[in-house]
Amino acid sequence: MKLPSGLLAVLILLSTLDFLCAESLPPKVWPSDHSSNICTDTSLCLTFDSVPVLTHSGKIFVVREQDGKETDVVDLALPDFTDMIGGKIFRLAPITIDGNSLTIRLHGHVLKPSSTYRIIIEPAVFSASGGGKPLTWSFTTRGPIPAGRRELTVSSDGSGDFCTVQGAIDYLPDDNQLPFRIFIRKGRYTGIVYAGQGKNHICFEGEDRKGTIIEGINNNSLNGNRTGRALFGIDANDCSVMNLTVHNTTPYKGSQAEALRINGDRCILRNDDFLSYQDTLQLNGRIYLSHCDIQGDVDFIWGEGTAFFDSCKLEALHDGYYVQSRNPDGKQGYVFLNCSLTLSPGVEKCWLARIEAERFPFSSVAYINCEMGPQVPVQGWDAKGTNTSHLKFEEFHSTDLMGRPLDVTQRVSCSKQLSEDEAVKLSDPKIVLSKFDLWDPLKP
């Protein structure tokens, strides 16, 4: 759609007159009208004097004023909104509502540096009758960020280099070999984040663990496969996530919905909160986790990788299972050292781990010096099938939440109480996580 300059002027005038005559005030828009130095990855935010109601019809246009070229259209009548994120196509909701605020996600990379854009929102977006006049305003994006930077700042208010974490990821070359830091200021960052293969050596560092929040909905119903349904996915190597919260806001029983999925190797998670229900963490590479809080209910720590959990808290939100480790033969699964297995009110039963032994006969899970609440059944582990001889369901010095030794005499027969020497060996993350490269996650 190419709009002549005269038509643009008429739309602006009619929109202004319409709001002057309306009973309610027009929404406050961000980026504000005629503003400049705006991030090229900005979303559009509207704040109303009451909770906005969408009609699931109408269109939102983005027009470049220099040439009148239409650069994006968000059509609310279409059944699906898809976008390319980090080189991967995802289904997602283009509009989110939080109280009186409404956020519109544009398609990625439609805004270019040093350009002026006009936003035109058809009245049908907010009015079933389609009456009224379009809402329209303009802003100008900032110039390009020079290539070669090794550190970027993300800020939701537009004061950083990018407004979104994904914008900072996309800045990197596709085969990055140098350390790169993305500092994320306090704020809420809504939407799917994906660091694909080659976006290596990224340190995602939040300004405040509780105040820097990556949130949003993604799940198996939206993107129906194990590599697409996480809110935050990392397929790159040598990455770290520090001092922030990742919250998949998919509702309870809303299908598998990882907060974080890691297929990359040699990754570190430190001082983070990971929140969801089913399948909160999917860990398939080698990962070291330290002082992280993880919430969920069904198999909320799972995958095929080798992971070492140091002083983490695992909180069961409903009856379910803490872990499902699908590691193959010859590969260590998950080790929990000095961790606390806690529960939310109303939880009665949450197993240490479960597995279908006929499908995954080499599942490996160890709890060493861990505190466990009364929700852990006396049998401890749930192993289905008869092919259990190779399972490694192991414990050492399990206590209750007050530090008193647990009675483990009723644990299932396929589980094992480790000797002190065995526990010492498994308590060393370098031994657990090292491979041919002798990776030591504690080494600076």
N, C-alpha and C positions, 0 to 999 in steps of 0.2 A: 504494500500500500504506500503510495507516494502522495503526500498532502501538499497542495500548493500553499505558499506562504499566506495568501489571502484567506484561505480556509482555516489555517491555524489561528490567525488573528480573530476570526469570527468565533471559533470554538472557545478561545480564551475569554472573549467578552461575554458570550452566552453563559459560560460556566460561572463567571464572576457574578453576573446578574442573578443567576439561579440561586446561588448561595446567599446573596443579599436578601432575596425574597423568602428564603426557606425559614421555617420555624426554628430549626436547630442550626447550630454553628457548623461550618465546614470542618472536616477533619484536619488536624495538624499533620503535615506531611514531612517526611525525612527521606532523602535529603531535602532541605527546605528550598522553596522557590527561588530561583536565580542564584543558588549557592554555587561555589566553585571548590576546586581542590578535593573532589570526591573520589573515593576508591572505585576502581573499575569493577570490583567484585561486590559492590553494595547491593543490599536488598532494598525494597521500598517499604517504608513503615508509615502507617496511618493511625492516628490516635483520635478516637471519636469521643463525644460527650456521653455516649451510652454504648452498650455492647453491640458491635456491628453484626448484622445478619446477612449472610450470603445467599444468593438465589441459585447458585450453580449454573449460571448462564452469563452471557456477556463476555466481553474481551477487554484485555489490557494491552495497549500498544506502546511500543518504544520507538520513537522516531528521531533520527539524527537531524538536527536543525540545519547543519551546514548544507545538506543536499536533499532534505526531505525524505530520505530513505528509511523505510521501516526495517528496524534491526531485530525486533523481537515481538512476538504475540503470545500472550497467555490466554488461551481460550478455555473458559471454565465449563463450557458445554461438552468438551471432549471427555470421554470416560477415563483416559489415562494421561498423565503428565510425565514425560520422561526427560531425563537430562543426562548428558555425558559428564561424569565426575571422575577426574583422574584417569581418563581414558576408558572408563567402564560405564555402561548404560544402566541407570537405575530408574525405577518408578518411584514417585514421591508426590506429596501434596504440594501444589504451588503456593497455597495460602495457609497460614496458620493464624489462629486467633487466641490471644491471651488477655482476658479481661476486655478492656476497651481498645486494645491495640491489635492491629492487623498487619501482618507482614507478608509481602509478596516476593516470592523468589523468582528472579529472572533466570532464563537459560544462561549457562556458563559462557563467559567470554564474549557476550554480545556488546558489552560496553568497552570501547577502546579509549586509550589515553588521549588527553587534550581534545576532547570532543564535547559538544553540547547536545543534550538529549531532552526531548519533550515526552512526558508521560501522559497518556490519554486513557482514562478509565471510563468505559461506557456506563451509562446510568443503570443498565440492566444488571450489572454486577451486584448492586445493592437494592434494586427495586424490581419486584416481580412484574410490574406493569411496564417497566422500561421507560417510564416517564422521567422528566427532568432533563438535565443537561450533563455532558461529560465533565468529569473532574480532570483538570489538566494543570501541569506545572513543569518547570524545566530546571536543569542543573548542568554543571560542567565538570568533567572528570579531570583529574590531575595528570601531569606528564608521566612518561614511562619511568620505571625504576631501573637504574643502570644494572646491567648484567654483572655477575661476579660477586655480589654481596654474599657474606657468610653468616649474616644474622638479619632477621626481619622481626618486626613487631606487628602483632595482630591486635586490633582494638575494635570492639563492637560499635564504638561511637564514632569511628572514622578517623581518629587521631593517629592511628598507626600507619604502617606501610600498606596493610590490607585490612579489610573488615572481616574476613573469614579465614579460618585455618586452611581451607582448601585453596584459597587464593595464594597463600604463602607456599604451599606444597607445589602448586603448579608453576611457581617461579623457578624451581630447581630444574637443572638439566636432567634428562631421562636416565643418565647413567652416572649419577653423582658419586664421587669417590672421596670427597672432602667433608670434614665435620661441618654441620649446618645447624644453627639454632633458630627455632621459632619461639619467640617469647610471646605468650598469650596473656594479655591484661585481663583484669577482673571483668566479668560480664557473662552474658548468656549467648552462646553461639549455636543457633538452631540449624540442623541439617546434617546430612550424611557427609562423612569425611573419609577419604580414601587415598592412601599412599601406595601406589602401585610398584611393581618390580622396577628397580633402578633408582627409586627415590631414597637412596641409602643414606645412612649416617645422619639422620635427622634427630635432633633432640627437641621434643615438644615440651616446653616448660611453662607451666601456669604461674601467674603472679600470686595466686591464692588458692589453696587446695579446695576450699569450700565455695569460693567466690568466682573461680574460673570454671565454667560449666559448658561442656559440649553436650547438647541434648537434642532430642527429636525422636521421631517414630521411624523405625524400619523393622521388618520382620519377614517371616517366611511367606505370609500372605501377600505382601507387597513385592518382594523380590525373592521368589521361591527357590533358593538354593543356598547351600551352606557358605558359599563364597560371596553372596550378595546381600544377605539379610542383616549384617552387623551395622550398627550406627557408625562405628569407627573401624575401618579395616586397614591393616598394614601387611602388604606383601613384600616390603623392602627389608633389607638386612641392616643390622647394626643401628637400630633405632631405639630411642628411649622416650618414655612418657612419664613426666614428673610433675607432681604438685598440682593436680587438677582433678576434676570430676567428669566422668563420662556416664551419661544417664540415658538409656533407651527407654523412652516414655510409653512404649507399647503397653496397653492395659493388661491387667492380670488375665491369664489364659488367652492371650492374644497371639499365640503360637510362638515358635522359637524366635528369639529376639536378642541377639548378642549385643552387649554394650561395646565390646571390643573383640575383634578377631585378629590373630597374628599368625600369618604363614611365614613371615620372615625369620631369619636366623640371628642369634646373638642379640636379643632385644632385652631391654631392662625397663621394668615398671616400678617406680618408687614414689611412695607417699601419695597414692591416688585412691579415689573412690570409684568403684564400678558398680552401677545400679541397673538392674533389670529384674525379670522373673525367670523365665526358662532360658537356659543356655547363656548366662551372662557373659562368661569368658570362654572363648574358643581359642585354644593355644596349640598350635601345630608345629612351631619351630622349637628352638631352645630359648627359654625365657627365664629371667631372674626377677622375682617380685619381692619387694621389701616394704613393710609397713603399709600395706594396702588394705582397704576395707572392701569386701565383695559381698553384695546382696543378691539373693535369688531364691529359687525354690527347686526346680527340677533340673538335675544335671547341670547346675549352674557354673561348674568349672569342668570343661570337657575338651576333648580333642585327641590328637595323635602325637603331640609333642612331648618334650622333656622340659619340665618346669619345676623350679625350686622356689617355694614360698617361705620367706623368712619373716617371722613376726607379723603375720597378716591376721585379719579378722574375717571370718566367714559367717555371715548372718543368714539363717534360714527364715524366709518370710512366710512360708507355708510348709505343710508336710511335703517331703520330697527326698531328694538325694543331693548330697554336696558335690559329688565327683563322678564322672564317667571317663576313665582313661582308656583310650583305644590304641595305645602304643603297640607296635609290632614286636616280634621276637628280636631280642638283642638290643632293644632300645629302652632305656629307663623312662618311666612315666613321670608321675608327679610326686614330689617330696614336700611335706609340710613340716617346718621346724618352728617350734615355739609359737604356734598359732592358736587362736581361740575360735572354737566352733560355738557360736551363740545362736539365739533364737528370738524371734519377735513374739509378742503375746498371741496365744492361741495355737502355736505350733506344738504338736504332740510327738511327731516322729520324723526324723531326717537321718537317713543312713549315711555312713561314712563314704560309701561308694556303691555303685551297682554296675553289673556287667552281664552281658549274655556270653557265657563262656564258650559256646559253640562258635560264635562269630569272632570274639576277641579273646582268645585263650591266654594271651600273654600280658593282660592288663596288669599294670604295676602302680600301686599307690602306697605311700608310707607316711605315717604320722609319728613324729618324734617330739617328745616333750610338749604335747599339745593339750590344752584345756578343752573339755567337752561338756556341754550342757546336758540336761536330762532328756532332751529330745533324741539323742543317739540311742537306738535300741541296744539291749544287752548283747544281741548277736553281732552288732556292729556293721556287718557287711551283707550285701544282697547279691549273691552270685547265682544266676540262672543256668541250668544245664548241668551236664555231668563232666564236661571236659575242663575240670578245674585244677588239674595237677600242676599246671605251669603258672597259675595266677600268683601274683605277689601282693597280697593284701597284708600289710605289715604295720606294727605299732611298737613303740617303745615309750614306757613311762607316761601313759595317758592318765590324766587327772580330771577331776570335776572342775567347775569354774572357780572353786575356792582353793584349788591346788592340792586336793586330797587324792591319793591314788584310786583309780577306778578298779572295780572288780571286773576283770576281763576273762574270767573262767568260762563264760558262756558264749564267747565269740565263735563264729562259724568255723568248722573244722579246716576249711581251706585257707584260713588266715594264719598269721604267724606273729609271735612276740619276738622281736629282735634281741640279740645279745647286745651287750654294751659295746663290744668291738664293732659289730655290724652297724649299730646306731651312730657311732663316731664317724665311720666312713661315709655314711649317708648324710651326715650333718655338714659336710664340706661341699659348698656349691661348686667349687672348682672340680672336684671329683665327679659330682653328679652331671655337670654340664659340659665338661671338657670332652673333646672328641679328638680328631687328628690335629686340630689347631690349638688344643690346650687352652681354650677360652676361659679366662678368669673374670667373672663379672665384678669382683671386688677390687680389681686392679685399676688404678686411676688411668 
